[in-house]
Amino acid sequence: MASSSSERTITTASGVPPVAVNSLTAAHHFVSTRLTMRNYLFWRTQLVPFLRGQGLLGYIDGRIPCPPATVVVSSTGDSSTTTSTTTANPAYEAWIQQDQAILSTIVSSLSDKVMHLAVGKETSREVWEAIAATYASSTPARCLSLLGLFQTLRQGPGSPAEYLGKCQMIAEALFLADRPLSPDEQILYVLRGLRPEFRTMANSLTASGVTVSLSQLSDFLQA
């Protein structure tokens, strides 16, 4: 699981205290959306703040790496001689337990259609990166696909709120793919797809030349 760590040792002057593990038993109350092939942003929007609130986001983004499997404990005897003993590192065992609790939380939030992304992965970060590589990749082909989708998206019979919600999802997907759109670009694509009666109202908001965000445009049209 973390084989490279098992060969390392660190030196400490005294025994290493045990480390508390968060079992994440309440995760199902906060992460209710199961990941499918179409709802990555919704799923991520639930999972990231939950893990951040638990102080565990570093496990999946690499900021909390696996510690060494063993430590060298040094002790001084009555004759002032120092002896060193290699022993198991409680922090390593605690990290493994915590990572597996996170891994279990992530896997339990996957639908059957995307479960293959977790097969063969042993850490929470490995699964997280596999999911991100599949649904948040920054390949030119995917970015062009998202841009094309934004440019051809139309409001249709739906409400402005529904249409702008779809626009915001595409804009967020482009941001995660390292191809963010400027506010002006977003508004340009949005105006193209609005029905004529809403487009006229939106143009009156943007005619002043002041940059308008998607959320401001949504509030204006709904009002």
PyMOL commands that place a pseudoatom at each C-alpha (Angstrom):
pseudoatom trace, name=CA, resn=MET, resi=1, chain=A, elem=C, hetatm=0, pos=[0.000, 0.000, 0.000]
pseudoatom trace, name=CA, resn=ALA, resi=2, chain=A, elem=C, hetatm=0, pos=[2.802, 2.382, 0.853]
pseudoatom trace, name=CA, resn=SER, resi=3, chain=A, elem=C, hetatm=0, pos=[5.717, 0.031, 0.303]
pseudoatom trace, name=CA, resn=SER, resi=4, chain=A, elem=C, hetatm=0, pos=[8.273, 2.754, -0.273]
pseudoatom trace, name=CA, resn=SER, resi=5, chain=A, elem=C, hetatm=0, pos=[7.529, 4.167, 3.175]
pseudoatom trace, name=CA, resn=SER, resi=6, chain=A, elem=C, hetatm=0, pos=[8.069, 0.831, 4.911]
pseudoatom trace, name=CA, resn=GLU, resi=7, chain=A, elem=C, hetatm=0, pos=[11.779, 0.948, 4.179]
pseudoatom trace, name=CA, resn=ARG, resi=8, chain=A, elem=C, hetatm=0, pos=[12.371, 4.336, 5.788]
pseudoatom trace, name=CA, resn=THR, resi=9, chain=A, elem=C, hetatm=0, pos=[13.096, 5.123, 9.412]
pseudoatom trace, name=CA, resn=ILE, resi=10, chain=A, elem=C, hetatm=0, pos=[13.229, 8.284, 11.485]
pseudoatom trace, name=CA, resn=THR, resi=11, chain=A, elem=C, hetatm=0, pos=[14.901, 8.963, 14.799]
pseudoatom trace, name=CA, resn=THR, resi=12, chain=A, elem=C, hetatm=0, pos=[13.043, 10.206, 17.844]
pseudoatom trace, name=CA, resn=ALA, resi=13, chain=A, elem=C, hetatm=0, pos=[14.182, 10.818, 21.362]
pseudoatom trace, name=CA, resn=SER, resi=14, chain=A, elem=C, hetatm=0, pos=[11.251, 9.102, 23.026]
pseudoatom trace, name=CA, resn=GLY, resi=15, chain=A, elem=C, hetatm=0, pos=[8.254, 6.917, 22.351]
pseudoatom trace, name=CA, resn=VAL, resi=16, chain=A, elem=C, hetatm=0, pos=[5.790, 8.057, 19.685]
pseudoatom trace, name=CA, resn=PRO, resi=17, chain=A, elem=C, hetatm=0, pos=[2.249, 8.728, 20.965]
pseudoatom trace, name=CA, resn=PRO, resi=18, chain=A, elem=C, hetatm=0, pos=[-0.723, 7.159, 19.188]
pseudoatom trace, name=CA, resn=VAL, resi=19, chain=A, elem=C, hetatm=0, pos=[-2.541, 9.218, 16.559]
pseudoatom trace, name=CA, resn=ALA, resi=20, chain=A, elem=C, hetatm=0, pos=[-6.332, 9.597, 16.542]
pseudoatom trace, name=CA, resn=VAL, resi=21, chain=A, elem=C, hetatm=0, pos=[-8.209, 8.326, 13.472]
pseudoatom trace, name=CA, resn=ASN, resi=22, chain=A, elem=C, hetatm=0, pos=[-11.429, 9.859, 12.152]
pseudoatom trace, name=CA, resn=SER, resi=23, chain=A, elem=C, hetatm=0, pos=[-13.654, 6.946, 11.117]
pseudoatom trace, name=CA, resn=LEU, resi=24, chain=A, elem=C, hetatm=0, pos=[-15.935, 9.230, 9.030]
pseudoatom trace, name=CA, resn=THR, resi=25, chain=A, elem=C, hetatm=0, pos=[-19.019, 7.406, 10.264]
pseudoatom trace, name=CA, resn=ALA, resi=26, chain=A, elem=C, hetatm=0, pos=[-21.205, 10.440, 9.499]
pseudoatom trace, name=CA, resn=ALA, resi=27, chain=A, elem=C, hetatm=0, pos=[-19.983, 10.787, 5.906]
pseudoatom trace, name=CA, resn=HIS, resi=28, chain=A, elem=C, hetatm=0, pos=[-23.241, 9.505, 4.407]
pseudoatom trace, name=CA, resn=HIS, resi=29, chain=A, elem=C, hetatm=0, pos=[-25.087, 12.479, 5.927]
pseudoatom trace, name=CA, resn=PHE, resi=30, chain=A, elem=C, hetatm=0, pos=[-22.914, 14.943, 4.002]
pseudoatom trace, name=CA, resn=VAL, resi=31, chain=A, elem=C, hetatm=0, pos=[-22.018, 13.019, 0.830]
pseudoatom trace, name=CA, resn=SER, resi=32, chain=A, elem=C, hetatm=0, pos=[-25.328, 11.751, -0.492]
pseudoatom trace, name=CA, resn=THR, resi=33, chain=A, elem=C, hetatm=0, pos=[-24.655, 12.089, -4.236]
pseudoatom trace, name=CA, resn=ARG, resi=34, chain=A, elem=C, hetatm=0, pos=[-23.232, 9.014, -5.966]
pseudoatom trace, name=CA, resn=LEU, resi=35, chain=A, elem=C, hetatm=0, pos=[-20.760, 9.660, -8.759]
pseudoatom trace, name=CA, resn=THR, resi=36, chain=A, elem=C, hetatm=0, pos=[-21.960, 8.770, -12.238]
pseudoatom trace, name=CA, resn=MET, resi=37, chain=A, elem=C, hetatm=0, pos=[-20.538, 9.532, -15.663]
pseudoatom trace, name=CA, resn=ARG, resi=38, chain=A, elem=C, hetatm=0, pos=[-22.496, 12.807, -15.759]
pseudoatom trace, name=CA, resn=ASN, resi=39, chain=A, elem=C, hetatm=0, pos=[-22.428, 14.435, -12.325]
pseudoatom trace, name=CA, resn=TYR, resi=40, chain=A, elem=C, hetatm=0, pos=[-18.740, 14.760, -11.425]
pseudoatom trace, name=CA, resn=LEU, resi=41, chain=A, elem=C, hetatm=0, pos=[-19.020, 18.454, -10.462]
pseudoatom trace, name=CA, resn=PHE, resi=42, chain=A, elem=C, hetatm=0, pos=[-22.001, 17.848, -8.161]
pseudoatom trace, name=CA, resn=TRP, resi=43, chain=A, elem=C, hetatm=0, pos=[-20.212, 14.903, -6.527]
pseudoatom trace, name=CA, resn=ARG, resi=44, chain=A, elem=C, hetatm=0, pos=[-16.972, 16.854, -6.108]
pseudoatom trace, name=CA, resn=THR, resi=45, chain=A, elem=C, hetatm=0, pos=[-18.860, 19.845, -4.694]
pseudoatom trace, name=CA, resn=GLN, resi=46, chain=A, elem=C, hetatm=0, pos=[-20.111, 17.628, -1.864]
pseudoatom trace, name=CA, resn=LEU, resi=47, chain=A, elem=C, hetatm=0, pos=[-16.965, 15.635, -1.164]
pseudoatom trace, name=CA, resn=VAL, resi=48, chain=A, elem=C, hetatm=0, pos=[-14.295, 18.366, -1.143]
pseudoatom trace, name=CA, resn=PRO, resi=49, chain=A, elem=C, hetatm=0, pos=[-15.813, 20.613, 1.575]
pseudoatom trace, name=CA, resn=PHE, resi=50, chain=A, elem=C, hetatm=0, pos=[-16.654, 17.559, 3.669]
pseudoatom trace, name=CA, resn=LEU, resi=51, chain=A, elem=C, hetatm=0, pos=[-13.051, 16.318, 3.651]
pseudoatom trace, name=CA, resn=ARG, resi=52, chain=A, elem=C, hetatm=0, pos=[-11.727, 19.847, 4.142]
pseudoatom trace, name=CA, resn=GLY, resi=53, chain=A, elem=C, hetatm=0, pos=[-13.997, 20.318, 7.129]
pseudoatom trace, name=CA, resn=GLN, resi=54, chain=A, elem=C, hetatm=0, pos=[-12.650, 17.103, 8.643]
pseudoatom trace, name=CA, resn=GLY, resi=55, chain=A, elem=C, hetatm=0, pos=[-9.051, 18.249, 8.065]
pseudoatom trace, name=CA, resn=LEU, resi=56, chain=A, elem=C, hetatm=0, pos=[-8.482, 15.340, 5.670]
pseudoatom trace, name=CA, resn=LEU, resi=57, chain=A, elem=C, hetatm=0, pos=[-8.302, 16.941, 2.232]
pseudoatom trace, name=CA, resn=GLY, resi=58, chain=A, elem=C, hetatm=0, pos=[-4.505, 16.644, 2.341]
pseudoatom trace, name=CA, resn=TYR, resi=59, chain=A, elem=C, hetatm=0, pos=[-4.766, 12.880, 2.006]
pseudoatom trace, name=CA, resn=ILE, resi=60, chain=A, elem=C, hetatm=0, pos=[-6.200, 13.109, -1.511]
pseudoatom trace, name=CA, resn=ASP, resi=61, chain=A, elem=C, hetatm=0, pos=[-4.214, 16.124, -2.740]
pseudoatom trace, name=CA, resn=GLY, resi=62, chain=A, elem=C, hetatm=0, pos=[-0.841, 14.942, -1.415]
pseudoatom trace, name=CA, resn=ARG, resi=63, chain=A, elem=C, hetatm=0, pos=[-0.316, 17.518, 1.336]
pseudoatom trace, name=CA, resn=ILE, resi=64, chain=A, elem=C, hetatm=0, pos=[-0.471, 14.800, 4.017]
pseudoatom trace, name=CA, resn=PRO, resi=65, chain=A, elem=C, hetatm=0, pos=[1.962, 12.128, 2.763]
pseudoatom trace, name=CA, resn=CYS, resi=66, chain=A, elem=C, hetatm=0, pos=[2.383, 8.690, 4.251]
pseudoatom trace, name=CA, resn=PRO, resi=67, chain=A, elem=C, hetatm=0, pos=[4.907, 8.784, 7.158]
pseudoatom trace, name=CA, resn=PRO, resi=68, chain=A, elem=C, hetatm=0, pos=[7.745, 6.248, 7.606]
pseudoatom trace, name=CA, resn=ALA, resi=69, chain=A, elem=C, hetatm=0, pos=[6.724, 2.764, 8.702]
pseudoatom trace, name=CA, resn=THR, resi=70, chain=A, elem=C, hetatm=0, pos=[9.351, 2.613, 11.468]
pseudoatom trace, name=CA, resn=VAL, resi=71, chain=A, elem=C, hetatm=0, pos=[11.027, 4.986, 13.913]
pseudoatom trace, name=CA, resn=VAL, resi=72, chain=A, elem=C, hetatm=0, pos=[14.299, 4.744, 15.780]
pseudoatom trace, name=CA, resn=VAL, resi=73, chain=A, elem=C, hetatm=0, pos=[13.677, 5.358, 19.489]
pseudoatom trace, name=CA, resn=SER, resi=74, chain=A, elem=C, hetatm=0, pos=[16.718, 6.541, 21.436]
pseudoatom trace, name=CA, resn=SER, resi=75, chain=A, elem=C, hetatm=0, pos=[16.958, 6.090, 25.211]
pseudoatom trace, name=CA, resn=THR, resi=76, chain=A, elem=C, hetatm=0, pos=[19.632, 6.936, 27.773]
pseudoatom trace, name=CA, resn=GLY, resi=77, chain=A, elem=C, hetatm=0, pos=[20.439, 4.436, 30.529]
pseudoatom trace, name=CA, resn=ASP, resi=78, chain=A, elem=C, hetatm=0, pos=[21.860, 4.896, 34.053]
pseudoatom trace, name=CA, resn=SER, resi=79, chain=A, elem=C, hetatm=0, pos=[25.414, 4.820, 32.699]
pseudoatom trace, name=CA, resn=SER, resi=80, chain=A, elem=C, hetatm=0, pos=[24.626, 7.727, 30.343]
pseudoatom trace, name=CA, resn=THR, resi=81, chain=A, elem=C, hetatm=0, pos=[24.872, 5.423, 27.361]
pseudoatom trace, name=CA, resn=THR, resi=82, chain=A, elem=C, hetatm=0, pos=[22.392, 5.897, 24.558]
pseudoatom trace, name=CA, resn=THR, resi=83, chain=A, elem=C, hetatm=0, pos=[20.731, 2.944, 22.912]
pseudoatom trace, name=CA, resn=SER, resi=84, chain=A, elem=C, hetatm=0, pos=[18.603, 2.984, 19.796]
pseudoatom trace, name=CA, resn=THR, resi=85, chain=A, elem=C, hetatm=0, pos=[15.782, 0.636, 18.927]
pseudoatom trace, name=CA, resn=THR, resi=86, chain=A, elem=C, hetatm=0, pos=[13.840, 0.432, 15.681]
pseudoatom trace, name=CA, resn=THR, resi=87, chain=A, elem=C, hetatm=0, pos=[10.122, 0.072, 16.247]
pseudoatom trace, name=CA, resn=ALA, resi=88, chain=A, elem=C, hetatm=0, pos=[6.878, 0.388, 14.356]
pseudoatom trace, name=CA, resn=ASN, resi=89, chain=A, elem=C, hetatm=0, pos=[5.707, 3.956, 13.808]
pseudoatom trace, name=CA, resn=PRO, resi=90, chain=A, elem=C, hetatm=0, pos=[2.199, 4.528, 15.241]
pseudoatom trace, name=CA, resn=ALA, resi=91, chain=A, elem=C, hetatm=0, pos=[1.816, 7.508, 12.901]
pseudoatom trace, name=CA, resn=TYR, resi=92, chain=A, elem=C, hetatm=0, pos=[2.242, 5.189, 9.915]
pseudoatom trace, name=CA, resn=GLU, resi=93, chain=A, elem=C, hetatm=0, pos=[-0.417, 2.779, 11.113]
pseudoatom trace, name=CA, resn=ALA, resi=94, chain=A, elem=C, hetatm=0, pos=[-2.757, 5.680, 11.903]
pseudoatom trace, name=CA, resn=TRP, resi=95, chain=A, elem=C, hetatm=0, pos=[-2.174, 7.186, 8.437]
pseudoatom trace, name=CA, resn=ILE, resi=96, chain=A, elem=C, hetatm=0, pos=[-3.022, 3.865, 6.795]
pseudoatom trace, name=CA, resn=GLN, resi=97, chain=A, elem=C, hetatm=0, pos=[-6.208, 3.527, 8.856]
pseudoatom trace, name=CA, resn=GLN, resi=98, chain=A, elem=C, hetatm=0, pos=[-7.249, 7.101, 8.121]
pseudoatom trace, name=CA, resn=ASP, resi=99, chain=A, elem=C, hetatm=0, pos=[-6.506, 6.790, 4.421]
pseudoatom trace, name=CA, resn=GLN, resi=100, chain=A, elem=C, hetatm=0, pos=[-8.526, 3.586, 4.223]
pseudoatom trace, name=CA, resn=ALA, resi=101, chain=A, elem=C, hetatm=0, pos=[-11.469, 5.315, 5.932]
pseudoatom trace, name=CA, resn=ILE, resi=102, chain=A, elem=C, hetatm=0, pos=[-11.298, 8.059, 3.287]
pseudoatom trace, name=CA, resn=LEU, resi=103, chain=A, elem=C, hetatm=0, pos=[-10.927, 5.478, 0.536]
pseudoatom trace, name=CA, resn=SER, resi=104, chain=A, elem=C, hetatm=0, pos=[-13.989, 3.633, 1.832]
pseudoatom trace, name=CA, resn=THR, resi=105, chain=A, elem=C, hetatm=0, pos=[-15.976, 6.888, 1.873]
pseudoatom trace, name=CA, resn=ILE, resi=106, chain=A, elem=C, hetatm=0, pos=[-15.028, 7.664, -1.720]
pseudoatom trace, name=CA, resn=VAL, resi=107, chain=A, elem=C, hetatm=0, pos=[-15.692, 4.136, -2.979]
pseudoatom trace, name=CA, resn=SER, resi=108, chain=A, elem=C, hetatm=0, pos=[-19.085, 4.007, -1.269]
pseudoatom trace, name=CA, resn=SER, resi=109, chain=A, elem=C, hetatm=0, pos=[-20.047, 7.196, -3.119]
pseudoatom trace, name=CA, resn=LEU, resi=110, chain=A, elem=C, hetatm=0, pos=[-19.377, 5.673, -6.562]
pseudoatom trace, name=CA, resn=SER, resi=111, chain=A, elem=C, hetatm=0, pos=[-22.123, 4.232, -8.731]
pseudoatom trace, name=CA, resn=ASP, resi=112, chain=A, elem=C, hetatm=0, pos=[-21.654, 0.823, -10.330]
pseudoatom trace, name=CA, resn=LYS, resi=113, chain=A, elem=C, hetatm=0, pos=[-20.920, 2.405, -13.723]
pseudoatom trace, name=CA, resn=VAL, resi=114, chain=A, elem=C, hetatm=0, pos=[-17.791, 4.192, -12.453]
pseudoatom trace, name=CA, resn=MET, resi=115, chain=A, elem=C, hetatm=0, pos=[-16.660, 1.663, -9.832]
pseudoatom trace, name=CA, resn=HIS, resi=116, chain=A, elem=C, hetatm=0, pos=[-13.990, 0.389, -12.240]
pseudoatom trace, name=CA, resn=LEU, resi=117, chain=A, elem=C, hetatm=0, pos=[-12.019, 3.572, -11.549]
pseudoatom trace, name=CA, resn=ALA, resi=118, chain=A, elem=C, hetatm=0, pos=[-11.311, 2.299, -8.014]
pseudoatom trace, name=CA, resn=VAL, resi=119, chain=A, elem=C, hetatm=0, pos=[-10.351, -1.249, -8.957]
pseudoatom trace, name=CA, resn=GLY, resi=120, chain=A, elem=C, hetatm=0, pos=[-6.701, -1.981, -8.192]
pseudoatom trace, name=CA, resn=LYS, resi=121, chain=A, elem=C, hetatm=0, pos=[-6.197, 1.315, -6.317]
pseudoatom trace, name=CA, resn=GLU, resi=122, chain=A, elem=C, hetatm=0, pos=[-4.946, 1.069, -2.744]
pseudoatom trace, name=CA, resn=THR, resi=123, chain=A, elem=C, hetatm=0, pos=[-5.015, 4.652, -1.487]
pseudoatom trace, name=CA, resn=SER, resi=124, chain=A, elem=C, hetatm=0, pos=[-7.607, 7.394, -1.499]
pseudoatom trace, name=CA, resn=ARG, resi=125, chain=A, elem=C, hetatm=0, pos=[-5.355, 9.641, -3.560]
pseudoatom trace, name=CA, resn=GLU, resi=126, chain=A, elem=C, hetatm=0, pos=[-4.944, 7.014, -6.293]
pseudoatom trace, name=CA, resn=VAL, resi=127, chain=A, elem=C, hetatm=0, pos=[-8.724, 6.743, -6.681]
pseudoatom trace, name=CA, resn=TRP, resi=128, chain=A, elem=C, hetatm=0, pos=[-9.174, 10.517, -6.513]
pseudoatom trace, name=CA, resn=GLU, resi=129, chain=A, elem=C, hetatm=0, pos=[-6.598, 11.085, -9.251]
pseudoatom trace, name=CA, resn=ALA, resi=130, chain=A, elem=C, hetatm=0, pos=[-8.124, 8.363, -11.435]
pseudoatom trace, name=CA, resn=ILE, resi=131, chain=A, elem=C, hetatm=0, pos=[-11.539, 10.011, -11.169]
pseudoatom trace, name=CA, resn=ALA, resi=132, chain=A, elem=C, hetatm=0, pos=[-10.136, 13.489, -11.858]
pseudoatom trace, name=CA, resn=ALA, resi=133, chain=A, elem=C, hetatm=0, pos=[-8.165, 12.214, -14.858]
pseudoatom trace, name=CA, resn=THR, resi=134, chain=A, elem=C, hetatm=0, pos=[-11.380, 10.775, -16.290]
pseudoatom trace, name=CA, resn=TYR, resi=135, chain=A, elem=C, hetatm=0, pos=[-13.853, 13.571, -15.605]
pseudoatom trace, name=CA, resn=ALA, resi=136, chain=A, elem=C, hetatm=0, pos=[-11.702, 16.686, -15.120]
pseudoatom trace, name=CA, resn=SER, resi=137, chain=A, elem=C, hetatm=0, pos=[-8.911, 16.103, -17.622]
pseudoatom trace, name=CA, resn=SER, resi=138, chain=A, elem=C, hetatm=0, pos=[-7.326, 19.102, -19.350]
pseudoatom trace, name=CA, resn=THR, resi=139, chain=A, elem=C, hetatm=0, pos=[-6.669, 17.411, -22.681]
pseudoatom trace, name=CA, resn=PRO, resi=140, chain=A, elem=C, hetatm=0, pos=[-7.152, 19.678, -25.723]
pseudoatom trace, name=CA, resn=ALA, resi=141, chain=A, elem=C, hetatm=0, pos=[-9.866, 17.367, -27.042]
pseudoatom trace, name=CA, resn=ARG, resi=142, chain=A, elem=C, hetatm=0, pos=[-11.923, 17.618, -23.852]
pseudoatom trace, name=CA, resn=CYS, resi=143, chain=A, elem=C, hetatm=0, pos=[-11.498, 21.401, -23.615]
pseudoatom trace, name=CA, resn=LEU, resi=144, chain=A, elem=C, hetatm=0, pos=[-12.607, 21.806, -27.233]
pseudoatom trace, name=CA, resn=SER, resi=145, chain=A, elem=C, hetatm=0, pos=[-15.578, 19.550, -26.549]
pseudoatom trace, name=CA, resn=LEU, resi=146, chain=A, elem=C, hetatm=0, pos=[-16.643, 21.670, -23.563]
pseudoatom trace, name=CA, resn=LEU, resi=147, chain=A, elem=C, hetatm=0, pos=[-16.171, 24.911, -25.517]
pseudoatom trace, name=CA, resn=GLY, resi=148, chain=A, elem=C, hetatm=0, pos=[-18.215, 23.529, -28.394]
pseudoatom trace, name=CA, resn=LEU, resi=149, chain=A, elem=C, hetatm=0, pos=[-20.949, 22.477, -25.974]
pseudoatom trace, name=CA, resn=PHE, resi=150, chain=A, elem=C, hetatm=0, pos=[-21.032, 25.966, -24.445]
pseudoatom trace, name=CA, resn=GLN, resi=151, chain=A, elem=C, hetatm=0, pos=[-21.171, 27.670, -27.843]
pseudoatom trace, name=CA, resn=THR, resi=152, chain=A, elem=C, hetatm=0, pos=[-24.089, 25.532, -29.057]
pseudoatom trace, name=CA, resn=LEU, resi=153, chain=A, elem=C, hetatm=0, pos=[-26.067, 25.411, -25.797]
pseudoatom trace, name=CA, resn=ARG, resi=154, chain=A, elem=C, hetatm=0, pos=[-29.553, 26.947, -26.113]
pseudoatom trace, name=CA, resn=GLN, resi=155, chain=A, elem=C, hetatm=0, pos=[-32.164, 27.846, -23.523]
pseudoatom trace, name=CA, resn=GLY, resi=156, chain=A, elem=C, hetatm=0, pos=[-35.063, 26.168, -25.308]
pseudoatom trace, name=CA, resn=PRO, resi=157, chain=A, elem=C, hetatm=0, pos=[-38.351, 25.989, -23.415]
pseudoatom trace, name=CA, resn=GLY, resi=158, chain=A, elem=C, hetatm=0, pos=[-36.678, 25.951, -19.998]
pseudoatom trace, name=CA, resn=SER, resi=159, chain=A, elem=C, hetatm=0, pos=[-36.420, 28.840, -17.552]
pseudoatom trace, name=CA, resn=PRO, resi=160, chain=A, elem=C, hetatm=0, pos=[-33.438, 31.246, -17.490]
pseudoatom trace, name=CA, resn=ALA, resi=161, chain=A, elem=C, hetatm=0, pos=[-32.374, 29.724, -14.156]
pseudoatom trace, name=CA, resn=GLU, resi=162, chain=A, elem=C, hetatm=0, pos=[-32.211, 26.214, -15.620]
pseudoatom trace, name=CA, resn=TYR, resi=163, chain=A, elem=C, hetatm=0, pos=[-30.293, 27.417, -18.660]
pseudoatom trace, name=CA, resn=LEU, resi=164, chain=A, elem=C, hetatm=0, pos=[-27.818, 29.490, -16.646]
pseudoatom trace, name=CA, resn=GLY, resi=165, chain=A, elem=C, hetatm=0, pos=[-27.301, 26.547, -14.293]
pseudoatom trace, name=CA, resn=LYS, resi=166, chain=A, elem=C, hetatm=0, pos=[-26.145, 24.457, -17.251]
pseudoatom trace, name=CA, resn=CYS, resi=167, chain=A, elem=C, hetatm=0, pos=[-23.882, 27.308, -18.368]
pseudoatom trace, name=CA, resn=GLN, resi=168, chain=A, elem=C, hetatm=0, pos=[-22.298, 27.546, -14.933]
pseudoatom trace, name=CA, resn=MET, resi=169, chain=A, elem=C, hetatm=0, pos=[-21.635, 23.801, -14.918]
pseudoatom trace, name=CA, resn=ILE, resi=170, chain=A, elem=C, hetatm=0, pos=[-19.770, 24.013, -18.228]
pseudoatom trace, name=CA, resn=ALA, resi=171, chain=A, elem=C, hetatm=0, pos=[-17.818, 27.078, -17.055]
pseudoatom trace, name=CA, resn=GLU, resi=172, chain=A, elem=C, hetatm=0, pos=[-16.813, 25.232, -13.871]
pseudoatom trace, name=CA, resn=ALA, resi=173, chain=A, elem=C, hetatm=0, pos=[-15.781, 22.159, -15.875]
pseudoatom trace, name=CA, resn=LEU, resi=174, chain=A, elem=C, hetatm=0, pos=[-13.551, 24.347, -18.054]
pseudoatom trace, name=CA, resn=PHE, resi=175, chain=A, elem=C, hetatm=0, pos=[-12.033, 25.925, -14.942]
pseudoatom trace, name=CA, resn=LEU, resi=176, chain=A, elem=C, hetatm=0, pos=[-11.186, 22.494, -13.508]
pseudoatom trace, name=CA, resn=ALA, resi=177, chain=A, elem=C, hetatm=0, pos=[-9.682, 21.557, -16.880]
pseudoatom trace, name=CA, resn=ASP, resi=178, chain=A, elem=C, hetatm=0, pos=[-7.305, 24.557, -16.661]
pseudoatom trace, name=CA, resn=ARG, resi=179, chain=A, elem=C, hetatm=0, pos=[-9.120, 26.361, -19.471]
pseudoatom trace, name=CA, resn=PRO, resi=180, chain=A, elem=C, hetatm=0, pos=[-11.044, 29.046, -17.580]
pseudoatom trace, name=CA, resn=LEU, resi=181, chain=A, elem=C, hetatm=0, pos=[-13.235, 31.491, -19.482]
pseudoatom trace, name=CA, resn=SER, resi=182, chain=A, elem=C, hetatm=0, pos=[-13.175, 35.184, -18.681]
pseudoatom trace, name=CA, resn=PRO, resi=183, chain=A, elem=C, hetatm=0, pos=[-16.452, 36.729, -17.422]
pseudoatom trace, name=CA, resn=ASP, resi=184, chain=A, elem=C, hetatm=0, pos=[-16.890, 38.453, -20.792]
pseudoatom trace, name=CA, resn=GLU, resi=185, chain=A, elem=C, hetatm=0, pos=[-16.477, 35.144, -22.655]
pseudoatom trace, name=CA, resn=GLN, resi=186, chain=A, elem=C, hetatm=0, pos=[-18.997, 33.474, -20.395]
pseudoatom trace, name=CA, resn=ILE, resi=187, chain=A, elem=C, hetatm=0, pos=[-21.574, 36.222, -20.952]
pseudoatom trace, name=CA, resn=LEU, resi=188, chain=A, elem=C, hetatm=0, pos=[-20.972, 36.105, -24.717]
pseudoatom trace, name=CA, resn=TYR, resi=189, chain=A, elem=C, hetatm=0, pos=[-21.738, 32.380, -24.877]
pseudoatom trace, name=CA, resn=VAL, resi=190, chain=A, elem=C, hetatm=0, pos=[-24.721, 32.751, -22.546]
pseudoatom trace, name=CA, resn=LEU, resi=191, chain=A, elem=C, hetatm=0, pos=[-26.317, 35.551, -24.581]
pseudoatom trace, name=CA, resn=ARG, resi=192, chain=A, elem=C, hetatm=0, pos=[-26.097, 33.451, -27.732]
pseudoatom trace, name=CA, resn=GLY, resi=193, chain=A, elem=C, hetatm=0, pos=[-28.292, 30.768, -26.234]
pseudoatom trace, name=CA, resn=LEU, resi=194, chain=A, elem=C, hetatm=0, pos=[-30.950, 32.868, -24.511]
pseudoatom trace, name=CA, resn=ARG, resi=195, chain=A, elem=C, hetatm=0, pos=[-34.404, 33.078, -26.042]
pseudoatom trace, name=CA, resn=PRO, resi=196, chain=A, elem=C, hetatm=0, pos=[-34.908, 36.432, -27.849]
pseudoatom trace, name=CA, resn=GLU, resi=197, chain=A, elem=C, hetatm=0, pos=[-37.114, 38.015, -25.163]
pseudoatom trace, name=CA, resn=PHE, resi=198, chain=A, elem=C, hetatm=0, pos=[-34.549, 37.280, -22.434]
pseudoatom trace, name=CA, resn=ARG, resi=199, chain=A, elem=C, hetatm=0, pos=[-31.640, 38.239, -24.666]
pseudoatom trace, name=CA, resn=THR, resi=200, chain=A, elem=C, hetatm=0, pos=[-33.089, 41.730, -25.067]
pseudoatom trace, name=CA, resn=MET, resi=201, chain=A, elem=C, hetatm=0, pos=[-33.304, 42.175, -21.299]
pseudoatom trace, name=CA, resn=ALA, resi=202, chain=A, elem=C, hetatm=0, pos=[-29.781, 40.803, -20.806]
pseudoatom trace, name=CA, resn=ASN, resi=203, chain=A, elem=C, hetatm=0, pos=[-28.391, 43.172, -23.412]
pseudoatom trace, name=CA, resn=SER, resi=204, chain=A, elem=C, hetatm=0, pos=[-29.776, 46.111, -21.450]
pseudoatom trace, name=CA, resn=LEU, resi=205, chain=A, elem=C, hetatm=0, pos=[-27.772, 44.944, -18.433]
pseudoatom trace, name=CA, resn=THR, resi=206, chain=A, elem=C, hetatm=0, pos=[-24.529, 44.532, -20.352]
pseudoatom trace, name=CA, resn=ALA, resi=207, chain=A, elem=C, hetatm=0, pos=[-24.881, 47.658, -22.538]
pseudoatom trace, name=CA, resn=SER, resi=208, chain=A, elem=C, hetatm=0, pos=[-23.117, 49.841, -19.977]
pseudoatom trace, name=CA, resn=GLY, resi=209, chain=A, elem=C, hetatm=0, pos=[-19.841, 48.058, -20.644]
pseudoatom trace, name=CA, resn=VAL, resi=210, chain=A, elem=C, hetatm=0, pos=[-19.480, 46.984, -17.002]
pseudoatom trace, name=CA, resn=THR, resi=211, chain=A, elem=C, hetatm=0, pos=[-18.427, 43.337, -16.597]
pseudoatom trace, name=CA, resn=VAL, resi=212, chain=A, elem=C, hetatm=0, pos=[-21.318, 41.187, -15.430]
pseudoatom trace, name=CA, resn=SER, resi=213, chain=A, elem=C, hetatm=0, pos=[-20.988, 37.757, -13.818]
pseudoatom trace, name=CA, resn=LEU, resi=214, chain=A, elem=C, hetatm=0, pos=[-23.216, 34.771, -14.543]
pseudoatom trace, name=CA, resn=SER, resi=215, chain=A, elem=C, hetatm=0, pos=[-24.723, 34.981, -11.062]
pseudoatom trace, name=CA, resn=GLN, resi=216, chain=A, elem=C, hetatm=0, pos=[-25.577, 38.685, -11.551]
pseudoatom trace, name=CA, resn=LEU, resi=217, chain=A, elem=C, hetatm=0, pos=[-27.155, 37.922, -14.915]
pseudoatom trace, name=CA, resn=SER, resi=218, chain=A, elem=C, hetatm=0, pos=[-29.155, 35.089, -13.360]
pseudoatom trace, name=CA, resn=ASP, resi=219, chain=A, elem=C, hetatm=0, pos=[-30.458, 37.335, -10.569]
pseudoatom trace, name=CA, resn=PHE, resi=220, chain=A, elem=C, hetatm=0, pos=[-31.398, 40.023, -13.116]
pseudoatom trace, name=CA, resn=LEU, resi=221, chain=A, elem=C, hetatm=0, pos=[-33.323, 37.680, -15.397]
pseudoatom trace, name=CA, resn=GLN, resi=222, chain=A, elem=C, hetatm=0, pos=[-35.146, 35.965, -12.538]
pseudoatom trace, name=CA, resn=ALA, resi=223, chain=A, elem=C, hetatm=0, pos=[-36.148, 39.333, -11.073]
for i in range(1, 223): cmd.bond("trace and resi %d" % i, "trace and resi %d" % (i + 1))
show_as sticks, trace
zoom trace
